[in-house]
Amino acid sequence: MATPTIIVVEDENSLRSDMVEYLGKCGFETVGARSGSEMDQLLSQRSVSIIVLDVNLPNEDGFKIASRLRDSHGVGIIMVTARGTTVDRVVGLEIGADAYLVKPVELRELEAQVKSLLRRLGERAGDSVTSSLSPSDPTAEGDEPRWLLDPTEWALTSPSGVRISLTSMEMKLTSLLAGQARKPATRDQISQALYNRRWNPEDRSIDTVVGRLRHKVEAAIGGAAPLKSVHGVGYVFSAPVRVLGNG
């Protein structure tokens, strides 16, 4: 089994060195980068499982880097920053970060987040390729293909067997829509599920999460995602979906 590789993107030399050294002692192949451009160079040279990403970076901040990583790579993202406000946390998670840690970081907490994220991404099982469905997981009920949602691994699998890793926000959204049995979820329901607050009509964050998930699914399967907008209501997952563990 290949050792998971982690990139620590942090411009503060001492902190970067501490995190690289600590994660290395935990058994991970860990390298450091001082900027987004150095990170890009490392990504072009090796397969990477997780990026530990500072927000305050020279030239390109962590939020912008996380956003473009979500469009082009399937890596896990742990954001580390001195910004501890709720707004910054929400922005980081909406962009696509899988976890958000505030400085000063307890290195044991960082280790726990890395291990937890690796389990969710399936890296420990060497799951870097699309998984096939076993006979005990039927892809169809009647004549319609069925999607599978795995709450343990945070993964959505298409009827053809394409496995798509989800972020925390995407998992919450998909779980809600899957539980609606192909009936639309209102924007208020979605806002409560994602942010534990009532929906504000001026808030476009729900559309951002939905749009990112739709783009991710369509890029993975090469076709239209069964994630549809229902005018005046909200969103619906329009295809049959089975949640693993629910029978």
SVG drawing of the C-alpha trace seen along z (x, -y; Angstrom):
<svg xmlns="http://www.w3.org/2000/svg" viewBox="-42 -40 54 50">
<polyline fill="none" stroke="black" stroke-width="0.4" points="0.0,0.0 1.4,-3.4 2.1,-5.9 -0.2,-8.8 1.5,-12.0 0.7,-15.4 1.7,-18.9 1.9,-21.5 1.5,-25.0 2.6,-27.5 4.9,-30.6 6.0,-30.7 9.1,-28.6 9.1,-27.4 5.5,-26.3 5.8,-24.6 8.9,-22.7 7.1,-21.7 4.1,-20.3 6.1,-18.6 8.3,-17.0 5.4,-15.9 3.3,-14.4 6.4,-12.7 6.9,-11.0 3.3,-9.9 4.1,-7.9 3.1,-10.1 5.2,-11.2 5.1,-15.0 6.6,-17.9 6.4,-21.6 5.6,-24.5 5.8,-28.3 3.2,-29.3 0.6,-28.2 3.1,-28.1 5.5,-25.8 2.5,-23.6 1.6,-23.4 5.1,-22.3 4.9,-19.5 1.4,-18.4 2.9,-18.1 5.6,-15.7 3.7,-13.3 0.3,-11.9 -1.0,-13.8 -3.7,-12.8 -4.1,-15.8 -3.1,-19.5 -2.7,-21.4 -3.3,-24.9 -2.7,-28.2 -5.0,-31.1 -2.5,-34.0 -0.1,-33.3 1.9,-35.5 0.5,-36.3 -2.5,-33.9 -4.4,-33.4 -5.6,-30.0 -9.2,-30.5 -8.4,-31.1 -6.0,-28.1 -8.7,-25.8 -11.3,-27.0 -9.1,-26.1 -8.0,-22.8 -11.6,-21.7 -12.0,-22.3 -8.9,-20.4 -7.9,-17.9 -9.5,-15.3 -7.2,-16.0 -8.5,-16.5 -8.0,-20.1 -7.4,-21.1 -7.2,-24.8 -5.0,-26.3 -5.3,-30.0 -5.2,-32.7 -8.7,-33.7 -11.1,-32.2 -14.3,-34.0 -17.4,-32.0 -17.6,-33.8 -14.1,-32.7 -14.9,-29.1 -18.1,-29.1 -16.2,-30.6 -13.5,-27.9 -16.0,-25.1 -18.2,-26.5 -15.1,-26.8 -14.5,-23.1 -12.2,-22.6 -12.8,-19.3 -11.6,-20.7 -10.7,-24.1 -8.2,-24.5 -7.4,-27.8 -3.8,-28.8 -2.1,-28.0 -2.7,-24.5 -2.4,-21.5 -0.3,-19.1 -2.1,-16.1 -5.4,-17.7 -3.9,-18.1 -2.8,-14.4 -6.4,-13.4 -7.9,-15.5 -5.5,-14.0 -6.3,-10.4 -10.0,-11.1 -9.9,-12.7 -7.9,-9.9 -10.5,-7.4 -13.2,-9.4 -11.3,-9.7 -10.6,-6.0 -6.9,-6.6 -6.0,-4.1 -7.7,-1.3 -5.8,-2.4 -9.0,-3.6 -7.6,-5.9 -9.6,-4.3 -13.3,-4.1 -14.9,-1.3 -17.2,1.3 -20.5,2.3 -20.9,5.8 -23.9,8.0 -25.1,7.2 -25.4,3.5 -27.8,3.5 -27.6,0.5 -31.3,0.7 -34.6,0.8 -37.1,1.8 -35.9,0.4 -34.1,-2.7 -30.4,-2.8 -29.7,-3.6 -27.0,-5.8 -25.3,-4.9 -24.4,-7.3 -21.9,-6.1 -22.1,-8.2 -19.0,-6.6 -16.7,-7.3 -18.4,-10.5 -18.8,-9.2 -21.4,-9.1 -21.3,-6.3 -23.0,-6.5 -25.0,-3.6 -22.0,-2.9 -19.6,-2.6 -17.9,-6.0 -17.1,-7.0 -17.1,-10.7 -15.6,-11.9 -17.6,-14.6 -16.7,-17.4 -18.5,-17.9 -20.9,-20.4 -21.6,-18.3 -22.2,-15.3 -24.7,-17.2 -26.5,-18.4 -26.6,-15.0 -27.8,-13.2 -30.7,-15.7 -31.7,-15.3 -31.3,-11.5 -33.7,-11.4 -36.3,-13.3 -37.1,-10.3 -36.9,-12.4 -39.0,-15.1 -37.6,-18.7 -35.9,-20.0 -36.8,-23.7 -34.0,-26.3 -34.9,-26.6 -34.4,-22.9 -31.1,-23.0 -29.9,-26.1 -30.8,-24.3 -29.0,-21.2 -25.8,-23.0 -25.6,-26.0 -28.1,-25.3 -29.9,-28.6 -33.0,-29.8 -32.5,-30.7 -31.9,-34.3 -33.1,-35.1 -30.0,-37.4 -27.7,-34.6 -26.3,-32.7 -24.2,-30.2 -26.6,-27.4 -26.3,-27.9 -22.5,-27.9 -22.5,-24.5 -25.0,-23.0 -23.2,-24.4 -19.9,-23.0 -21.4,-19.6 -23.1,-19.5 -19.9,-20.4 -18.0,-17.7 -20.5,-15.0 -20.8,-16.0 -17.0,-16.1 -16.8,-12.6 -19.5,-10.9 -19.3,-12.9 -23.0,-13.7 -25.8,-15.6 -26.0,-15.3 -29.4,-14.3 -29.2,-17.5 -32.0,-19.7 -33.3,-23.2 -37.0,-23.4 -38.2,-26.9 -39.6,-28.6 -38.8,-25.7 -35.2,-24.5 -33.4,-21.5 -34.0,-17.8 -31.9,-14.7 -34.0,-13.4 -32.6,-9.8 -33.1,-6.9 -30.4,-6.8 -29.7,-4.3 -28.0,-5.4 -25.7,-2.6 -26.5,-1.4 -30.2,-2.2 -31.1,1.3"/>
</svg>
